[in-house]
Amino acid sequence: MRKTEEIVLAHQKEREALLRESYVEREVHKKAREWLKQDLIKVVAGPRRAGKSMFSAFLLKDKDPAYLNFDDEDLVKLQDYDQILKGMLQVYGRVKH
C-alpha cells in the first residue's frame, strides 16, 4: 500500500488534471459562489458520476483547495485518520484564509 503522502500527492495531480478539462459553466455556479461567502459548511451531494467533483473543482479553482478522492481504495483502507491529515499538511501546508 502507498504511503499517505503519496496518496495525497496523487490526488493533487488528479485535481490538477480535472482543472485542465473543458467545462461548461452553469448558472448554479453563480449562486454557489455567493454561498461560498458565508461561513457555513458546504456539502455537494448527488448520485455517483453526476459531476460533483468537477463542479467543486471548478467552483474552487481560484482558491487552491485540498482534494481527496475517497474512491481510492488505498485511502479508504487507512486505519489512522490522523495520517490522512498529516499527509494533507505535508502536501498542502496550512489552510490559508
GUDO-276315 format. One line per field, with one value per residue: residue number from 1; residue in three letters; x, y, z of N, C-alpha, C in turn. Coordinates in steps of 0.05 Angstrom, whole numbers, m for minus. Each point is the difference from the previous one (the first is absolute). Layout:
<pts>
n = c(NUM ...) $
res = c(ALA ...) $
n.X = c(X ...) $
n.Y = c(Y ...) $
n.Z = c(Z ...) $
ca.X = c(X ...) $
ca.Y = c(Y ...) $
ca.Z = c(Z ...) $
c.X = c(X ...) $
c.Y = c(Y ...) $
c.Z = c(Z ...) $
</pts>
This chain:
<pts>
n = c(1 2 3 4 5 6 7 8 9 10 11 12 13 14 15 16 17 18 19 20 21 22 23 24 25 26 27 28 29 30 31 32 33 34 35 36 37 38 39 40 41 42 43 44 45 46 47 48 49 50 51 52 53 54 55 56 57 58 59 60 61 62 63 64 65 66 67 68 69 70 71 72 73 74 75 76 77 78 79 80 81 82 83 84 85 86 87 88 89 90 91 92 93 94 95 96 97) $
res = c(MET ARG LYS THR GLU GLU ILE VAL LEU ALA HIS GLN LYS GLU ARG GLU ALA LEU LEU ARG GLU SER TYR VAL GLU ARG GLU VAL HIS LYS LYS ALA ARG GLU TRP LEU LYS GLN ASP LEU ILE LYS VAL VAL ALA GLY PRO ARG ARG ALA GLY LYS SER MET PHE SER ALA PHE LEU LEU LYS ASP LYS ASP PRO ALA TYR LEU ASN PHE ASP ASP GLU ASP LEU VAL LYS LEU GLN ASP TYR ASP GLN ILE LEU LYS GLY MET LEU GLN VAL TYR GLY ARG VAL LYS HIS) $
n.X = c(17 m9 20 m8 25 7 m18 7 26 m7 m14 22 15 m17 1 26 m2 m16 17 15 m20 m13 m12 m26 4 m12 m26 m1 21 m15 m21 14 10 m25 m7 21 m13 m18 0 m20 m2 13 m21 15 m26 m1 m11 10 23 m10 26 m3 19 m10 m25 8 13 m19 m17 19 2 m12 m10 9 m23 0 9 m20 7 m23 2 21 2 23 m14 m20 21 8 12 21 m23 14 6 m26 m7 17 m10 m24 9 11 m22 m20 12 2 m25 m3 m6) $
n.Y = c(m24 20 17 10 9 m24 m9 18 m6 m25 5 12 m20 m16 16 2 m26 m1 17 m18 m14 m2 22 m6 26 m8 6 m25 3 17 m16 m21 17 7 m26 0 23 m18 3 m8 m25 m5 m13 m14 m5 m25 m12 m25 11 17 0 m12 m17 m2 m1 m16 m15 3 m7 m17 m1 23 m19 m16 m14 m12 m23 m15 m23 m2 2 12 m25 9 21 m14 m14 26 m10 15 11 0 m24 m1 10 m17 m18 9 1 m24 m6 8 m8 21 0 12 20) $
n.Z = c(0 m14 4 23 3 m8 16 19 m5 m1 22 8 m10 13 21 m3 m4 21 11 m12 10 m23 6 m1 4 22 m2 8 m17 m13 4 m8 m18 m2 m1 m17 m3 4 26 m14 10 m22 m11 m17 m4 m6 m20 0 m9 19 7 23 m7 m24 10 20 m17 m19 19 8 m26 5 16 m19 m1 23 m11 8 m12 13 m27 9 m6 m8 m8 m11 m7 0 20 m4 6 22 m11 m6 24 10 m16 7 26 m5 m13 15 23 15 9 m23 16) $
ca.X = c(m17 15 1 m21 9 m2 m28 m9 13 m14 m26 6 3 m26 m14 12 m10 m28 m1 8 m23 m19 m23 m21 m9 m29 m11 2 26 m3 m13 18 21 m12 m1 27 6 m11 18 m12 12 m14 1 m9 m10 m12 6 26 5 m18 16 5 28 6 m13 15 27 m2 m10 21 26 16 7 20 m8 10 m18 3 m19 m5 m3 27 m1 23 m8 m21 11 16 m13 6 m8 19 20 m11 4 29 7 m11 17 25 m3 m13 6 m22 m22 3 m26) $
ca.Y = c(24 25 17 21 23 m8 0 28 12 m11 14 28 m1 m5 26 16 m11 8 29 4 m8 21 0 20 11 1 22 m7 9 27 m2 m14 19 17 m16 m3 23 m5 m16 m26 m23 m7 m28 m5 m27 m10 m28 m5 7 22 24 15 7 20 24 11 8 25 21 8 m1 24 m1 m21 m17 m28 m18 m29 m16 m23 m25 m13 m21 4 20 m11 m21 11 m3 23 24 21 m2 15 28 5 m1 25 22 m3 7 26 19 10 13 29 13) $
ca.Z = c(0 m2 23 0 m16 m28 m7 m2 m24 m23 m1 m8 m30 m11 1 m21 m26 m2 m7 m28 m17 m8 18 m6 25 2 16 28 10 10 26 18 8 22 24 11 16 27 17 5 m14 m25 m8 m28 1 m25 m6 m11 m28 m8 m5 25 2 m20 9 22 m9 m14 18 19 m13 6 28 4 22 3 m13 5 m14 17 m16 1 20 19 20 16 17 22 26 17 m15 5 m21 m23 6 m2 m28 m13 8 m13 m28 m4 20 16 m14 m2 0) $
c.X = c(18 0 m22 7 m1 m29 m10 12 m14 m27 3 3 m26 m17 10 m9 m29 m3 9 m22 m16 m25 m19 m10 m31 m9 3 27 m2 m12 20 22 m10 m1 28 8 m10 19 m12 15 m17 4 m11 m9 m13 7 28 1 m17 15 6 29 7 m13 16 28 m1 m10 22 27 18 8 20 m7 15 m21 7 m23 m4 m9 27 0 23 m7 m21 10 16 m16 4 m6 18 22 m9 5 30 9 m9 17 27 m2 m10 8 m25 m21 4 m28 1) $
c.Y = c(25 15 22 24 m6 1 28 14 m10 14 29 1 m6 25 18 m9 7 29 5 m9 24 m3 22 11 3 23 m5 8 28 0 m12 19 19 m16 m3 23 m3 m19 m28 m22 m6 m29 m1 m29 m7 m29 m2 8 23 26 17 9 22 27 14 10 27 23 11 4 24 1 m21 m19 m26 m18 m29 m14 m26 m25 m15 m20 2 21 m11 m21 10 m2 24 26 24 0 15 30 8 0 25 24 0 10 29 22 9 13 30 12 25) $
c.Z = c(0 27 m3 m17 m30 m10 m4 m24 m26 m4 m8 m31 m14 m2 m23 m27 m4 m10 m28 m20 m8 17 m8 27 m1 17 30 12 12 28 20 9 22 26 13 18 29 16 7 m15 m24 m7 m28 0 m26 m5 m12 m29 m10 m5 25 2 m20 8 22 m8 m14 17 17 m13 6 30 7 23 1 m12 7 m15 16 m16 0 23 20 21 19 20 23 26 18 m16 6 m21 m25 4 m2 m29 m14 8 m14 m29 m4 20 16 m18 0 m1 m16) $
</pts>
